[in-house]
């Protein structure tokens, strides 16, 4: 019981931290990597909610497909970091 | 089991972070990533309610949301590459062609 709460708190902290990193980090490539961390920790939440198939699809589709596509876009649109940031 | 409110708070936090990124950054790729974060927040809600009600309706909706997110990223990356080719930048403030 208490272990589940501790595990939830740990992975919720990882999820929120990586999500904050996605929107706050200046470099677009680092924020893409942090998005991968956030998606993987959301998959861990799905496993804790006994949704193993959704967790497997999360890892396969998001981390295997969406993140690769975003990586392609980052590499194809490489520009000066201080110009692109806010 | 962890109470359902915890998952709702986590989902609301991730959704608010996604909206914050959408409103403050000007990079089009950051827009795409923020939309991904918001879809993930909705997915956490769906799977959490599926667990607490004991049926798989929420998980099925979550799978549909996941497929929609993948398709949306494919279309969005095509649009962003066209934007970069036409404007030499991915700043959404630079592309003002459709503004009248």
N, CA and C atoms of all chains as a GROMACS GRO file, in nm:
protein
  558
    1UNK      N    1   0.083  -0.120   0.000
    1UNK     CA    2   0.000   0.000   0.000
    1UNK      C    3   0.086   0.125   0.000
    2UNK      N    4   0.174   0.132   0.102
    2UNK     CA    5   0.258   0.252   0.110
    2UNK      C    6   0.366   0.249   0.003
    3UNK      N    7   0.404   0.127  -0.039
    3UNK     CA    8   0.504   0.119  -0.146
    3UNK      C    9   0.448   0.170  -0.278
    4UNK      N   10   0.320   0.141  -0.302
    4UNK     CA   11   0.258   0.191  -0.424
    4UNK      C   12   0.255   0.343  -0.425
    5UNK      N   13   0.224   0.401  -0.309
    5UNK     CA   14   0.221   0.547  -0.302
    5UNK      C   15   0.360   0.606  -0.324
    6UNK      N   16   0.462   0.540  -0.268
    6UNK     CA   17   0.599   0.589  -0.287
    6UNK      C   18   0.640   0.580  -0.433
    7UNK      N   19   0.605   0.465  -0.497
    7UNK     CA   20   0.639   0.449  -0.638
    7UNK      C   21   0.565   0.550  -0.724
    8UNK      N   22   0.436   0.572  -0.690
    8UNK     CA   23   0.360   0.672  -0.765
    8UNK      C   24   0.422   0.811  -0.750
    9UNK      N   25   0.462   0.846  -0.627
    9UNK     CA   26   0.520   0.980  -0.606
    9UNK      C   27   0.650   0.995  -0.682
   10UNK      N   28   0.731   0.890  -0.683
   10UNK     CA   29   0.860   0.896  -0.753
   10UNK      C   30   0.840   0.917  -0.901
   11UNK      N   31   0.751   0.834  -0.961
   11UNK     CA   32   0.736   0.845  -1.106
   11UNK      C   33   0.653   0.966  -1.145
   12UNK      N   34   0.565   1.014  -1.054
   12UNK     CA   35   0.496   1.140  -1.084
   12UNK      C   36   0.595   1.255  -1.085
   13UNK      N   37   0.692   1.248  -0.992
   13UNK     CA   38   0.796   1.352  -0.990
   13UNK      C   39   0.877   1.348  -1.119
   14UNK      N   40   0.911   1.227  -1.166
   14UNK     CA   41   0.987   1.216  -1.291
   14UNK      C   42   0.904   1.270  -1.407
   15UNK      N   43   0.774   1.236  -1.410
   15UNK     CA   44   0.689   1.282  -1.520
   15UNK      C   45   0.679   1.433  -1.524
   16UNK      N   46   0.650   1.493  -1.408
   16UNK     CA   47   0.632   1.638  -1.404
   16UNK      C   48   0.765   1.709  -1.430
   17UNK      N   49   0.874   1.653  -1.376
   17UNK     CA   50   1.004   1.715  -1.398
   17UNK      C   51   1.046   1.713  -1.544
   18UNK      N   52   1.028   1.597  -1.608
   18UNK     CA   53   1.064   1.589  -1.750
   18UNK      C   54   0.972   1.677  -1.834
   19UNK      N   55   0.844   1.688  -1.797
   19UNK     CA   56   0.753   1.773  -1.873
   19UNK      C   57   0.791   1.920  -1.860
   20UNK      N   58   0.828   1.960  -1.737
   20UNK     CA   59   0.875   2.097  -1.718
   20UNK      C   60   1.004   2.122  -1.797
   21UNK      N   61   1.090   2.021  -1.802
   21UNK     CA   62   1.212   2.035  -1.881
   21UNK      C   63   1.184   2.052  -2.029
   22UNK      N   64   1.079   1.983  -2.079
   22UNK     CA   65   1.045   1.994  -2.222
   22UNK      C   66   1.012   2.138  -2.257
   23UNK      N   67   0.935   2.206  -2.171
   23UNK     CA   68   0.890   2.340  -2.208
   23UNK      C   69   0.986   2.449  -2.161
   24UNK      N   70   1.084   2.416  -2.076
   24UNK     CA   71   1.170   2.522  -2.023
   24UNK      C   72   1.312   2.521  -2.080
   25UNK      N   73   1.359   2.405  -2.129
   25UNK     CA   74   1.497   2.397  -2.178
   25UNK      C   75   1.509   2.474  -2.309
   26UNK      N   76   1.620   2.544  -2.328
   26UNK     CA   77   1.636   2.626  -2.447
   26UNK      C   78   1.659   2.542  -2.572
   27UNK      N   79   1.744   2.440  -2.560
   27UNK     CA   80   1.781   2.360  -2.677
   27UNK      C   81   1.667   2.265  -2.712
   28UNK      N   82   1.631   2.262  -2.841
   28UNK     CA   83   1.517   2.181  -2.886
   28UNK      C   84   1.550   2.033  -2.880
   29UNK      N   85   1.675   1.999  -2.901
   29UNK     CA   86   1.715   1.858  -2.898
   29UNK      C   87   1.707   1.801  -2.756
   30UNK      N   88   1.751   1.881  -2.659
   30UNK     CA   89   1.739   1.836  -2.520
   30UNK      C   90   1.593   1.821  -2.478
   31UNK      N   91   1.509   1.909  -2.526
   31UNK     CA   92   1.368   1.896  -2.488
   31UNK      C   93   1.305   1.774  -2.556
   32UNK      N   94   1.354   1.734  -2.674
   32UNK     CA   95   1.304   1.611  -2.735
   32UNK      C   96   1.345   1.490  -2.651
   33UNK      N   97   1.468   1.490  -2.601
   33UNK     CA   98   1.511   1.379  -2.514
   33UNK      C   99   1.431   1.374  -2.385
   34UNK      N  100   1.402   1.493  -2.327
   34UNK     CA  101   1.324   1.496  -2.204
   34UNK      C  102   1.179   1.451  -2.230
   35UNK      N  103   1.128   1.478  -2.350
   35UNK     CA  104   0.995   1.427  -2.385
   35UNK      C  105   0.994   1.274  -2.386
   36UNK      N  106   1.105   1.213  -2.432
   36UNK     CA  107   1.114   1.068  -2.425
   36UNK      C  108   1.110   1.017  -2.282
   37UNK      N  109   1.179   1.086  -2.191
   37UNK     CA  110   1.173   1.046  -2.050
   37UNK      C  111   1.034   1.057  -1.992
   38UNK      N  112   0.963   1.164  -2.027
   38UNK     CA  113   0.827   1.183  -1.977
   38UNK      C  114   0.734   1.073  -2.029
   39UNK      N  115   0.749   1.038  -2.158
   39UNK     CA  116   0.661   0.935  -2.215
   39UNK      C  117   0.690   0.799  -2.151
   40UNK      N  118   0.818   0.768  -2.123
   40UNK     CA  119   0.850   0.641  -2.060
   40UNK      C  120   0.796   0.634  -1.918
   41UNK      N  121   0.801   0.745  -1.843
   41UNK     CA  122   0.748   0.740  -1.707
   41UNK      C  123   0.596   0.731  -1.707
   42UNK      N  124   0.530   0.788  -1.810
   42UNK     CA  125   0.385   0.768  -1.823
   42UNK      C  126   0.354   0.621  -1.849
   43UNK      N  127   0.440   0.552  -1.926
   43UNK     CA  128   0.422   0.408  -1.948
   43UNK      C  129   0.434   0.331  -1.817
   44UNK      N  130   0.523   0.376  -1.728
   44UNK     CA  131   0.533   0.311  -1.596
   44UNK      C  132   0.404   0.331  -1.517
   45UNK      N  133   0.343   0.449  -1.529
   45UNK     CA  134   0.214   0.471  -1.463
   45UNK      C  135   0.107   0.376  -1.516
   46UNK      N  136   0.110   0.350  -1.646
   46UNK     CA  137   0.012   0.257  -1.703
   46UNK      C  138   0.032   0.116  -1.648
   47UNK      N  139   0.157   0.075  -1.630
   47UNK     CA  140   0.182  -0.057  -1.572
   47UNK      C  141   0.128  -0.062  -1.430
   48UNK      N  142   0.145   0.046  -1.353
   48UNK     CA  143   0.091   0.047  -1.217
   48UNK      C  144  -0.061   0.048  -1.216
   49UNK      N  145  -0.125   0.094  -1.324
   49UNK     CA  146  -0.270   0.091  -1.334
   49UNK      C  147  -0.321  -0.037  -1.400
   50UNK      N  148  -0.236  -0.139  -1.413
   50UNK     CA  149  -0.271  -0.269  -1.470
   50UNK      C  150  -0.321  -0.258  -1.613
   51UNK      N  151  -0.260  -0.166  -1.690
   51UNK     CA  152  -0.292  -0.154  -1.832
   51UNK      C  153  -0.166  -0.185  -1.911
   52UNK      N  154  -0.128  -0.312  -1.911
   52UNK     CA  155   0.002  -0.348  -1.969
   52UNK      C  156   0.004  -0.329  -2.120
   53UNK      N  157  -0.111  -0.357  -2.185
   53UNK     CA  158  -0.113  -0.344  -2.331
   53UNK      C  159  -0.098  -0.198  -2.372
   54UNK      N  160  -0.167  -0.109  -2.299
   54UNK     CA  161  -0.155   0.034  -2.330
   54UNK      C  162  -0.013   0.081  -2.303
   55UNK      N  163   0.051   0.027  -2.200
   55UNK     CA  164   0.189   0.065  -2.171
   55UNK      C  165   0.282   0.020  -2.283
   56UNK      N  166   0.261  -0.103  -2.331
   56UNK     CA  167   0.345  -0.152  -2.441
   56UNK      C  168   0.324  -0.069  -2.566
   57UNK      N  169   0.196  -0.034  -2.593
   57UNK     CA  170   0.169   0.050  -2.711
   57UNK      C  171   0.228   0.189  -2.692
   58UNK      N  172   0.226   0.240  -2.568
   58UNK     CA  173   0.287   0.371  -2.541
   58UNK      C  174   0.435   0.369  -2.576
   59UNK      N  175   0.505   0.264  -2.529
   59UNK     CA  176   0.648   0.258  -2.556
   59UNK      C  177   0.673   0.240  -2.706
   60UNK      N  178   0.595   0.151  -2.770
   60UNK     CA  179   0.621   0.123  -2.911
   60UNK      C  180   0.586   0.242  -2.999
   61UNK      N  181   0.468   0.298  -2.980
   61UNK     CA  182   0.420   0.403  -3.071
   61UNK      C  183   0.485   0.537  -3.040
   62UNK      N  184   0.482   0.578  -2.913
   62UNK     CA  185   0.536   0.710  -2.881
   62UNK      C  186   0.688   0.712  -2.890
   63UNK      N  187   0.752   0.629  -2.808
   63UNK     CA  188   0.899   0.635  -2.802
   63UNK      C  189   0.960   0.578  -2.928
   64UNK      N  190   0.896   0.478  -2.989
   64UNK     CA  191   0.953   0.420  -3.109
   64UNK      C  192   0.918   0.493  -3.236
   65UNK      N  193   0.802   0.558  -3.240
   65UNK     CA  194   0.759   0.622  -3.364
   65UNK      C  195   0.759   0.772  -3.359
   66UNK      N  196   0.686   0.827  -3.262
   66UNK     CA  197   0.668   0.972  -3.255
   66UNK      C  198   0.800   1.040  -3.225
   67UNK      N  199   0.877   0.983  -3.133
   67UNK     CA  200   1.003   1.046  -3.095
   67UNK      C  201   1.105   1.039  -3.208
   68UNK      N  202   1.100   0.931  -3.287
   68UNK     CA  203   1.189   0.922  -3.404
   68UNK      C  204   1.150   1.028  -3.506
   69UNK      N  205   1.020   1.048  -3.527
   69UNK     CA  206   0.976   1.151  -3.621
   69UNK      C  207   1.018   1.289  -3.574
   70UNK      N  208   1.006   1.316  -3.444
   70UNK     CA  209   1.046   1.447  -3.391
   70UNK      C  210   1.198   1.464  -3.404
   71UNK      N  211   1.270   1.354  -3.385
   71UNK     CA  212   1.416   1.360  -3.404
   71UNK      C  213   1.452   1.395  -3.547
   72UNK      N  214   1.381   1.334  -3.644
   72UNK     CA  215   1.403   1.371  -3.783
   72UNK      C  216   1.376   1.518  -3.806
   73UNK      N  217   1.266   1.568  -3.750
   73UNK     CA  218   1.232   1.709  -3.771
   73UNK      C  219   1.336   1.801  -3.708
   74UNK      N  220   1.385   1.763  -3.590
   74UNK     CA  221   1.488   1.844  -3.524
   74UNK      C  222   1.614   1.848  -3.608
   75UNK      N  223   1.652   1.733  -3.663
   75UNK     CA  224   1.777   1.730  -3.740
   75UNK      C  225   1.761   1.797  -3.876
   76UNK      N  226   1.640   1.795  -3.932
   76UNK     CA  227   1.620   1.859  -4.062
   76UNK      C  228   1.602   2.009  -4.052
   77UNK      N  229   1.567   2.060  -3.934
   77UNK     CA  230   1.543   2.203  -3.919
   77UNK      C  231   1.638   2.264  -3.818
   78UNK      N  232   1.762   2.217  -3.821
   78UNK     CA  233   1.860   2.270  -3.726
   78UNK      C  234   1.886   2.417  -3.753
   79UNK      N  235   1.862   2.502  -3.655
   79UNK     CA  236   1.886   2.646  -3.670
   79UNK      C  237   1.960   2.694  -3.548
   80UNK      N  238   1.991   2.822  -3.545
   80UNK     CA  239   2.067   2.881  -3.436
   80UNK      C  240   1.981   2.880  -3.309
   81UNK      N  241   2.031   2.825  -3.196
   81UNK     CA  242   1.945   2.811  -3.079
   81UNK      C  243   1.898   2.943  -3.022
   82UNK      N  244   1.983   3.045  -3.020
   82UNK     CA  245   1.940   3.170  -2.958
   82UNK      C  246   1.844   3.249  -3.046
   83UNK      N  247   1.838   3.212  -3.175
   83UNK     CA  248   1.739   3.276  -3.262
   83UNK      C  249   1.602   3.214  -3.242
   84UNK      N  250   1.601   3.079  -3.223
   84UNK     CA  251   1.472   3.011  -3.220
   84UNK      C  252   1.402   3.026  -3.087
   85UNK      N  253   1.477   3.049  -2.978
   85UNK     CA  254   1.412   3.051  -2.847
   85UNK      C  255   1.330   3.177  -2.830
   86UNK      N  256   1.253   3.178  -2.724
   86UNK     CA  257   1.160   3.289  -2.700
   86UNK      C  258   1.236   3.417  -2.674
   87UNK      N  259  -0.435   0.046  -0.318
   87UNK     CA  260  -0.425   0.115  -0.446
   87UNK      C  261  -0.415   0.266  -0.422
   88UNK      N  262  -0.348   0.330  -0.514
   88UNK     CA  263  -0.331   0.475  -0.504
   88UNK      C  264  -0.465   0.541  -0.534
   89UNK      N  265  -0.505   0.641  -0.456
   89UNK     CA  266  -0.635   0.706  -0.483
   89UNK      C  267  -0.641   0.769  -0.621
   90UNK      N  268  -0.763   0.776  -0.674
   90UNK     CA  269  -0.780   0.827  -0.810
   90UNK      C  270  -0.746   0.974  -0.820
   91UNK      N  271  -0.760   1.047  -0.708
   91UNK     CA  272  -0.734   1.190  -0.712
   91UNK      C  273  -0.588   1.220  -0.744
   92UNK      N  274  -0.499   1.131  -0.701
   92UNK     CA  275  -0.357   1.153  -0.729
   92UNK      C  276  -0.332   1.153  -0.879
   93UNK      N  277  -0.395   1.055  -0.946
   93UNK     CA  278  -0.375   1.049  -1.091
   93UNK      C  279  -0.439   1.170  -1.159
   94UNK      N  280  -0.551   1.218  -1.105
   94UNK     CA  281  -0.613   1.335  -1.166
   94UNK      C  282  -0.525   1.457  -1.148
   95UNK      N  283  -0.461   1.471  -1.030
   95UNK     CA  284  -0.372   1.585  -1.007
   95UNK      C  285  -0.251   1.578  -1.099
   96UNK      N  286  -0.196   1.456  -1.114
   96UNK     CA  287  -0.081   1.439  -1.205
   96UNK      C  288  -0.119   1.476  -1.348
   97UNK      N  289  -0.236   1.429  -1.391
   97UNK     CA  290  -0.280   1.457  -1.527
   97UNK      C  291  -0.304   1.606  -1.548
   98UNK      N  292  -0.363   1.673  -1.446
   98UNK     CA  293  -0.386   1.817  -1.458
   98UNK      C  294  -0.254   1.893  -1.464
   99UNK      N  295  -0.155   1.846  -1.387
   99UNK     CA  296  -0.025   1.913  -1.388
   99UNK      C  297   0.041   1.901  -1.525
  100UNK      N  298   0.038   1.780  -1.582
  100UNK     CA  299   0.101   1.761  -1.714
  100UNK      C  300   0.027   1.842  -1.821
  101UNK      N  301  -0.106   1.847  -1.809
  101UNK     CA  302  -0.184   1.924  -1.907
  101UNK      C  303  -0.151   2.073  -1.898
  102UNK      N  304  -0.138   2.124  -1.774
  102UNK     CA  305  -0.106   2.266  -1.757
  102UNK      C  306   0.035   2.296  -1.809
  103UNK      N  307   0.128   2.203  -1.791
  103UNK     CA  308   0.262   2.224  -1.844
  103UNK      C  309   0.258   2.229  -1.996
  104UNK      N  310   0.176   2.142  -2.057
  104UNK     CA  311   0.162   2.145  -2.202
  104UNK      C  312   0.104   2.276  -2.252
  105UNK      N  313   0.002   2.326  -2.184
  105UNK     CA  314  -0.058   2.455  -2.225
  105UNK      C  315   0.042   2.568  -2.205
  106UNK      N  316   0.121   2.560  -2.097
  106UNK     CA  317   0.224   2.662  -2.074
  106UNK      C  318   0.326   2.665  -2.186
  107UNK      N  319   0.372   2.548  -2.228
  107UNK     CA  320   0.465   2.542  -2.339
  107UNK      C  321   0.405   2.593  -2.469
  108UNK      N  322   0.277   2.563  -2.488
  108UNK     CA  323   0.210   2.608  -2.610
  108UNK      C  324   0.197   2.760  -2.614
  109UNK      N  325   0.181   2.823  -2.496
  109UNK     CA  326   0.156   2.966  -2.494
  109UNK      C  327   0.283   3.049  -2.486
  110UNK      N  328   0.394   2.991  -2.437
  110UNK     CA  329   0.512   3.074  -2.413
  110UNK      C  330   0.621   3.056  -2.517
  111UNK      N  331   0.635   2.936  -2.576
  111UNK     CA  332   0.743   2.915  -2.673
  111UNK      C  333   0.696   2.949  -2.812
  112UNK      N  334   0.791   2.981  -2.902
  112UNK     CA  335   0.755   3.015  -3.039
  112UNK      C  336   0.808   2.916  -3.140
  113UNK      N  337   0.877   2.813  -3.094
  113UNK     CA  338   0.927   2.711  -3.186
  113UNK      C  339   0.813   2.616  -3.223
  114UNK      N  340   0.797   2.588  -3.351
  114UNK     CA  341   0.686   2.504  -3.395
  114UNK      C  342   0.704   2.360  -3.346
  115UNK      N  343   0.828   2.314  -3.332
  115UNK     CA  344   0.849   2.179  -3.280
  115UNK      C  345   0.809   2.168  -3.134
  116UNK      N  346   0.829   2.277  -3.058
  116UNK     CA  347   0.783   2.277  -2.919
  116UNK      C  348   0.631   2.272  -2.913
  117UNK      N  349   0.564   2.331  -3.012
  117UNK     CA  350   0.418   2.318  -3.017
  117UNK      C  351   0.378   2.172  -3.026
  118UNK      N  352   0.446   2.100  -3.117
  118UNK     CA  353   0.414   1.958  -3.137
  118UNK      C  354   0.437   1.879  -3.008
  119UNK      N  355   0.550   1.906  -2.940
  119UNK     CA  356   0.578   1.833  -2.816
  119UNK      C  357   0.479   1.868  -2.707
  120UNK      N  358   0.434   1.994  -2.701
  120UNK     CA  359   0.337   2.032  -2.599
  120UNK      C  360   0.202   1.966  -2.622
  121UNK      N  361   0.164   1.952  -2.749
  121UNK     CA  362   0.040   1.880  -2.779
  121UNK      C  363   0.052   1.734  -2.739
  122UNK      N  364   0.172   1.677  -2.758
  122UNK     CA  365   0.194   1.539  -2.713
  122UNK      C  366   0.176   1.527  -2.562
  123UNK      N  367   0.230   1.625  -2.487
  123UNK     CA  368   0.214   1.622  -2.342
  123UNK      C  369   0.067   1.628  -2.302
  124UNK      N  370  -0.011   1.714  -2.370
  124UNK     CA  371  -0.151   1.727  -2.334
  124UNK      C  372  -0.229   1.600  -2.367
  125UNK      N  373  -0.196   1.535  -2.479
  125UNK     CA  374  -0.262   1.408  -2.512
  125UNK      C  375  -0.225   1.300  -2.411
  126UNK      N  376  -0.101   1.304  -2.362
  126UNK     CA  377  -0.062   1.208  -2.259
  126UNK      C  378  -0.138   1.229  -2.130
  127UNK      N  379  -0.164   1.356  -2.097
  127UNK     CA  380  -0.241   1.386  -1.975
  127UNK      C  381  -0.382   1.329  -1.989
  128UNK      N  382  -0.443   1.347  -2.106
  128UNK     CA  383  -0.577   1.289  -2.128
  128UNK      C  384  -0.573   1.137  -2.119
  129UNK      N  385  -0.465   1.078  -2.169
  129UNK     CA  386  -0.453   0.932  -2.166
  129UNK      C  387  -0.439   0.880  -2.024
  130UNK      N  388  -0.365   0.953  -1.939
  130UNK     CA  389  -0.353   0.912  -1.798
  130UNK      C  390  -0.491   0.910  -1.733
  131UNK      N  391  -0.573   1.013  -1.760
  131UNK     CA  392  -0.708   1.016  -1.705
  131UNK      C  393  -0.789   0.897  -1.752
  132UNK      N  394  -0.782   0.867  -1.881
  132UNK     CA  395  -0.863   0.758  -1.937
  132UNK      C  396  -0.826   0.624  -1.875
  133UNK      N  397  -0.695   0.598  -1.867
  133UNK     CA  398  -0.651   0.468  -1.813
  133UNK      C  399  -0.679   0.460  -1.664
  134UNK      N  400  -0.665   0.571  -1.591
  134UNK     CA  401  -0.692   0.570  -1.447
  134UNK      C  402  -0.840   0.541  -1.420
  135UNK      N  403  -0.929   0.605  -1.496
  135UNK     CA  404  -1.072   0.577  -1.476
  135UNK      C  405  -1.108   0.436  -1.519
  136UNK      N  406  -1.040   0.385  -1.621
  136UNK     CA  407  -1.061   0.246  -1.662
  136UNK      C  408  -1.024   0.150  -1.550
  137UNK      N  409  -0.918   0.184  -1.476
  137UNK     CA  410  -0.876   0.098  -1.364
  137UNK      C  411  -0.976   0.105  -1.250
  138UNK      N  412  -1.023   0.226  -1.218
  138UNK     CA  413  -1.109   0.239  -1.100
  138UNK      C  414  -1.250   0.194  -1.125
  139UNK      N  415  -1.296   0.194  -1.251
  139UNK     CA  416  -1.429   0.140  -1.281
  139UNK      C  417  -1.424  -0.009  -1.310
  140UNK      N  418  -1.306  -0.063  -1.341
  140UNK     CA  419  -1.294  -0.206  -1.360
  140UNK      C  420  -1.332  -0.257  -1.495
  141UNK      N  421  -1.346  -0.170  -1.596
  141UNK     CA  422  -1.367  -0.219  -1.732
  141UNK      C  423  -1.260  -0.161  -1.824
  142UNK      N  424  -1.263  -0.202  -1.950
  142UNK     CA  425  -1.154  -0.164  -2.040
  142UNK      C  426  -1.198  -0.057  -2.140
  143UNK      N  427  -1.308   0.012  -2.112
  143UNK     CA  428  -1.353   0.116  -2.205
  143UNK      C  429  -1.253   0.230  -2.214
  144UNK      N  430  -1.202   0.271  -2.099
  144UNK     CA  431  -1.105   0.380  -2.098
  144UNK      C  432  -0.976   0.343  -2.168
  145UNK      N  433  -0.933   0.218  -2.151
  145UNK     CA  434  -0.810   0.176  -2.219
  145UNK      C  435  -0.829   0.175  -2.370
  146UNK      N  436  -0.950   0.137  -2.415
  146UNK     CA  437  -0.976   0.137  -2.560
  146UNK      C  438  -0.971   0.279  -2.615
  147UNK      N  439  -1.036   0.372  -2.541
  147UNK     CA  440  -1.028   0.511  -2.583
  147UNK      C  441  -0.884   0.561  -2.581
  148UNK      N  442  -0.807   0.515  -2.482
  148UNK     CA  443  -0.666   0.554  -2.476
  148UNK      C  444  -0.588   0.507  -2.597
  149UNK      N  445  -0.618   0.387  -2.646
  149UNK     CA  446  -0.549   0.339  -2.766
  149UNK      C  447  -0.586   0.422  -2.887
  150UNK      N  448  -0.713   0.464  -2.894
  150UNK     CA  449  -0.752   0.550  -3.007
  150UNK      C  450  -0.681   0.684  -3.000
  151UNK      N  451  -0.671   0.741  -2.880
  151UNK     CA  452  -0.600   0.868  -2.863
  151UNK      C  453  -0.454   0.854  -2.904
  152UNK      N  454  -0.396   0.738  -2.872
  152UNK     CA  455  -0.256   0.713  -2.906
  152UNK      C  456  -0.236   0.708  -3.058
  153UNK      N  457  -0.327   0.638  -3.128
  153UNK     CA  458  -0.316   0.632  -3.274
  153UNK      C  459  -0.335   0.770  -3.335
  154UNK      N  460  -0.429   0.847  -3.278
  154UNK     CA  461  -0.452   0.982  -3.328
  154UNK      C  462  -0.330   1.071  -3.307
  155UNK      N  463  -0.262   1.053  -3.194
  155UNK     CA  464  -0.142   1.133  -3.168
  155UNK      C  465  -0.032   1.101  -3.269
  156UNK      N  466  -0.018   0.972  -3.302
  156UNK     CA  467   0.085   0.935  -3.400
  156UNK      C  468   0.055   0.995  -3.537
  157UNK      N  469  -0.071   0.988  -3.580
  157UNK     CA  470  -0.108   1.046  -3.709
  157UNK      C  471  -0.090   1.197  -3.709
  158UNK      N  472  -0.125   1.260  -3.597
  158UNK     CA  473  -0.113   1.406  -3.587
  158UNK      C  474   0.033   1.450  -3.594
  159UNK      N  475   0.123   1.372  -3.534
  159UNK     CA  476   0.265   1.407  -3.542
  159UNK      C  477   0.317   1.392  -3.684
  160UNK      N  478   0.271   1.289  -3.756
  160UNK     CA  479   0.316   1.272  -3.895
  160UNK      C  480   0.274   1.391  -3.980
  161UNK      N  481   0.147   1.433  -3.966
  161UNK     CA  482   0.099   1.547  -4.044
  161UNK      C  483   0.170   1.676  -4.001
  162UNK      N  484   0.188   1.694  -3.870
  162UNK     CA  485   0.251   1.815  -3.820
  162UNK      C  486   0.395   1.827  -3.864
  163UNK      N  487   0.467   1.716  -3.873
  163UNK     CA  488   0.606   1.724  -3.917
  163UNK      C  489   0.615   1.758  -4.064
  164UNK      N  490   0.519   1.711  -4.144
  164UNK     CA  491   0.515   1.756  -4.283
  164UNK      C  492   0.493   1.905  -4.294
  165UNK      N  493   0.402   1.958  -4.214
  165UNK     CA  494   0.375   2.102  -4.216
  165UNK      C  495   0.498   2.180  -4.169
  166UNK      N  496   0.566   2.130  -4.065
  166UNK     CA  497   0.682   2.203  -4.012
  166UNK      C  498   0.796   2.202  -4.113
  167UNK      N  499   0.815   2.091  -4.184
  167UNK     CA  500   0.923   2.089  -4.284
  167UNK      C  501   0.892   2.183  -4.400
  168UNK      N  502   0.764   2.192  -4.440
  168UNK     CA  503   0.727   2.290  -4.543
  168UNK      C  504   0.750   2.432  -4.494
  169UNK      N  505   0.715   2.456  -4.367
  169UNK     CA  506   0.738   2.589  -4.306
  169UNK      C  507   0.886   2.624  -4.308
  170UNK      N  508   0.970   2.527  -4.273
  170UNK     CA  509   1.114   2.552  -4.270
  170UNK      C  510   1.168   2.576  -4.411
  171UNK      N  511   1.114   2.503  -4.509
  171UNK     CA  512   1.163   2.520  -4.645
  171UNK      C  513   1.122   2.656  -4.701
  172UNK      N  514   1.006   2.705  -4.664
  172UNK     CA  515   0.958   2.831  -4.722
  172UNK      C  516   1.009   2.953  -4.647
  173UNK      N  517   1.033   2.941  -4.517
  173UNK     CA  518   1.068   3.059  -4.437
  173UNK      C  519   1.207   3.052  -4.377
  174UNK      N  520   1.280   2.942  -4.395
  174UNK     CA  521   1.412   2.920  -4.336
  174UNK      C  522   1.411   2.933  -4.184
  175UNK      N  523   1.301   2.899  -4.122
  175UNK     CA  524   1.290   2.912  -3.977
  175UNK      C  525   1.170   2.831  -3.931
  176UNK      N  526   1.170   2.789  -3.805
  176UNK     CA  527   1.053   2.721  -3.751
  176UNK      C  528   0.981   2.809  -3.649
  177UNK      N  529   1.011   2.940  -3.652
  177UNK     CA  530   0.943   3.032  -3.562
  177UNK      C  531   0.802   3.058  -3.616
  178UNK      N  532   0.702   3.035  -3.530
  178UNK     CA  533   0.565   3.049  -3.579
  178UNK      C  534   0.526   3.195  -3.598
  179UNK      N  535   0.606   3.289  -3.542
  179UNK     CA  536   0.575   3.430  -3.562
  179UNK      C  537   0.624   3.480  -3.698
  180UNK      N  538   0.715   3.404  -3.763
  180UNK     CA  539   0.768   3.448  -3.891
  180UNK      C  540   0.670   3.419  -4.005
  181UNK      N  541   0.594   3.311  -3.993
  181UNK     CA  542   0.506   3.270  -4.102
  181UNK      C  543   0.375   3.348  -4.093
  182UNK      N  544   0.368   3.458  -4.168
  182UNK     CA  545   0.248   3.543  -4.162
  182UNK      C  546   0.178   3.548  -4.297
  183UNK      N  547   0.198   3.446  -4.379
  183UNK     CA  548   0.140   3.449  -4.513
  183UNK      C  549  -0.013   3.443  -4.509
  184UNK      N  550  -0.068   3.364  -4.418
  184UNK     CA  551  -0.212   3.347  -4.414
  184UNK      C  552  -0.281   3.451  -4.326
  185UNK      N  553  -0.204   3.549  -4.278
  185UNK     CA  554  -0.265   3.655  -4.195
  185UNK      C  555  -0.307   3.769  -4.287
  186UNK      N  556  -0.432   3.814  -4.271
  186UNK     CA  557  -0.475   3.919  -4.362
  186UNK      C  558  -0.473   4.055  -4.295
   0.00000   0.00000   0.00000
